[in-house]
């Protein structure tokens, strides 16, 4: 009798399953309001988010004490498009986390940080 060997699932299928699982787990956060942990300084009381500011301020984010320019710029765009709606902020945070997690896992498993291991869900022809 011949031995039947299962082929591993293509990386794309694994990524889609992981993304759907993350979406289902974090779907409930859309109903939450802002939290008092860091939303106050990052979003709803941050003048970089609520007011027009020079680009240099976004790049330095001095008011926070640490540099997170792309995060703050993302919050500003979300505020301009949707206002202060917690569901929008929670949804985009969960989305960013779900796309960043496979890359973090790949780097942790490999013990190195290289462009090839930067994201498990990037097609091989794009990760070179």
MIFI-208346 format. One record per residue: x, y, z of N, C-alpha, C in turn; residue in one letter. Coordinates in steps of 0.05 Angstrom, whole numbers, plus 5000, padded with zeros to 4 digits. Example, Ala and Ser with C-alpha at 12.3 -4.5 7.8 and 13.67 -1.06 7.14 Angstrom:
2
526448865156524649105156526449345156A/525749555142527349795143525850015157S/
END
This chain:
128
501749775000500050005000501850255000X/501350444982503050684981502550865005X/504650995012504451185034503551455023X/501451555035500351815027501452025046X/502752225035503952435051502352695047X/501752815068500253075066502153295059X/501353465041502953695034502353915053X/504354075061503754305078501954505063X/500354645079498654845067500355075056X/499555195034501055425023501155645044X/503255795043503656015062501256215061X/500256265038497956455035495556355051X/494956105050492655985064493056015094X/495455955103496055975132495756265141X/496656455125496456745132493556825133X/491956745114489156815113487756705138X/488256455145487056335169487956495194X/490456565196491456725219490056995220X/489857135197488657395197485657385204X/484257185195481457145202481157095232X/482956925243482856865271483257115288X/485257275280485757525294483357715292X/482257735269479857905265477557825282X/477157555285474957465302475457515331X/477957485340478657525368478357825375X/479258005357479158285364476658425354X/474758285342472358415333470758555355X/470858445379469358565401470458825410X/472958885404474159135414472959375400X/471559335377470359565364468159695381X/466959545399464859655416465959795441X/468559775446469759895470470160195465X/470260345487470960625486473960655488X/474860905490477660955495478360855523X/480760765527481660675553483460885566X/483660885592485261075607488161005609X/489060805594491860715597493660895580X/493360895553494961065537493361215515X/490761165513489161305493489061605498X/489161675524489061955531491462115519X/493862025524496262175514496762125485X/495861895474496361835446494261945428X/491761955437489562025419487962265428X/486162235447484062435450484962685466X/487362695476488462945487491063025474X/491862895452494362955438493863165418X/495263395421494863625403495863555375X/497763365372498663285345496363145330X/494563025344492362885332490063075327X/489563245346487163415345487563685330X/489963775327490464035314492464005292X/492464195274494464195252497164255265X/499164105257501864145268503864115245X/506264245248508264215228509263925226X/510163845203511163575198513363495218X/515063695224517263635243516363545270X/514063655279512963565305512063275303X/510963195281510162915278512562725278X/514762815267517162645265518462625292X/518262825309519562815335517762715357X/515262775356513262705377514362765405X/515562995409516763075434514863065457X/512363135452510363155474509962875487X/510462665473510162395484512662305499X/514962405491517462325504518762095490X/517661985469518861775453517761795425X/519361705405518661745377516761525367X/514361605360512461425346511061595324X/512561705305511461885286509261765268X/509761525258507761405240505161335254X/505361255279502961195295501361445299X/502661665307501261915312500162025286X/501662005265500562095239498161935230X/498161675236495861505230493461595247X/493861655272491661755289490562015278X/492362195269491462445258489662405233X/490462225215488962175191486262055199X/486261865218483761745227481861955239X/483062135255481462355267480262535246X/481862605225480862775204478562645188X/478862385184476862235168474362165184X/474762085209472461965224471862105250X/473462305259473062425285474062245307X/473262305331474162135354472261905359X/472361715341470661475344472461245353X/472161155377473960935387473960685370X/471660615358471560375341473560395318X/473860625306475760655284478660615294X/479360735316482060715327482660425335X/480660285348481160005356481359825331X/479759875311479959705287482559735273X/483559985270486160015256488459905273X/488359935299490459825316490459515313X/488159395314488059105312489059015284X/488359165264489359105237492359125235X/493459335245496359365244497759145260X/496659075283497858855299497658595284X/495458535271495258275258497158255234X/497858475221499758455199502658465210X/503058575233505758585244506558325258X/504658195269505157955285506657725270X/505857665245507257445232510257515228X/510857765223513657845219515157815245X/513957895267515357865293515757575300X/513857405294514157115299516356995282X/516457075257518556965239521357045249X/521657305257524257395267524957245293X/523057205311523557065336524456775331X/523056645312523856365307526556345294X/527256535277529756515262532156605279X/531556775300533756875316535257095303X/534257195281535557415267533357595255X/534257835247532358015235533458085207X/532257955187533158005160530658075143X/531158205120528858265103527158015095X/528557795093527157545085525257455107X/525957505132524257405154522457625165X/522257855151520858085162517858035164X/516657875147513857805149513357535136X/511957375151511357105141509257115120X/507757335118505557345099506257505073X/508757585070509557715045510457495026X/509357515001510157304982513157304978X/514357074973517257044971518557224950X/517157274928518257454908518357744917X/516857814938516858094947518658124971X/519657914983521257945007524257925002X/525057934977527957924971529258194970X/
END
